[in-house]
Amino acid sequence: MLFSCSRSSSIIGTWTVEKVTFEFNERKSTPEMIRQLGEIEKHNTLIFKNDSIVHITMAAIDADYKYQISNDGTVTLEPADHPISHIVLNQNVIRTETETVIGKMRVTYKKSNFRKR
């Protein structure tokens, strides 16, 4: 079951990174590498164009995906070739979690007041 129209329409717009955190294996990376990766990830955007299409811009991707939102706020993307393993909408925040070769990355997004062209 999907959220009501009002919940689905509240996600529409541009979401930008508010915070990036990592759980990383110190044997596979250094704090400096993690800092640099965090700086790159701060430029990510999620642009929910309508009630079924989101445009994701990240270091590794720049593409449109179909999405659905479940009752618990989990956002499911199709096709499944995206690198994000978990996306949750909770009130005015979107949280993503991605497994990487150096560990787990969590990104928090807030809806921007501006519209991206």
Secondary structure as the mmCIF struct_conf table of DSSP 4:
data_model
#
loop_
_struct_conf.conf_type_id
_struct_conf.id
_struct_conf.beg_label_comp_id
_struct_conf.beg_label_asym_id
_struct_conf.beg_label_seq_id
_struct_conf.end_label_comp_id
_struct_conf.end_label_asym_id
_struct_conf.end_label_seq_id
STRN STRN1 LEU A 2 LEU A 2
HELX_LH_PP_P HELX_LH_PP_P1 PHE A 3 SER A 4
HELX_RH_AL_P HELX_RH_AL_P1 CYS A 5 SER A 10
TURN_TY1_P TURN_TY1_P1 ILE A 11 ILE A 11
STRN STRN2 GLY A 13 PHE A 24
TURN_TY1_P TURN_TY1_P2 GLU A 26 LYS A 28
HELX_RH_AL_P HELX_RH_AL_P2 PRO A 31 GLU A 41
TURN_TY1_P TURN_TY1_P3 LYS A 42 HIS A 43
STRN STRN3 THR A 45 PHE A 48
BEND BEND1 ASN A 50 SER A 52
STRN STRN4 ILE A 53 THR A 57
BEND BEND2 ALA A 59 ALA A 60
STRN STRN5 ASP A 62 ILE A 69
STRN STRN6 SER A 70 SER A 70
TURN_TY1_P TURN_TY1_P4 ASN A 71 ASP A 72
BEND BEND3 GLY A 73 GLY A 73
STRN STRN7 THR A 74 THR A 74
STRN STRN8 VAL A 75 GLU A 78
BEND BEND4 PRO A 79 ALA A 80
BEND BEND5 HIS A 82 PRO A 83
STRN STRN9 HIS A 86 ASN A 90
TURN_TY1_P TURN_TY1_P5 GLN A 91 ASN A 92
STRN STRN10 VAL A 93 THR A 100
TURN_TY1_P TURN_TY1_P6 VAL A 101 ILE A 102
STRN STRN11 GLY A 103 LYS A 111
BEND BEND6 ASN A 113 PHE A 114
#
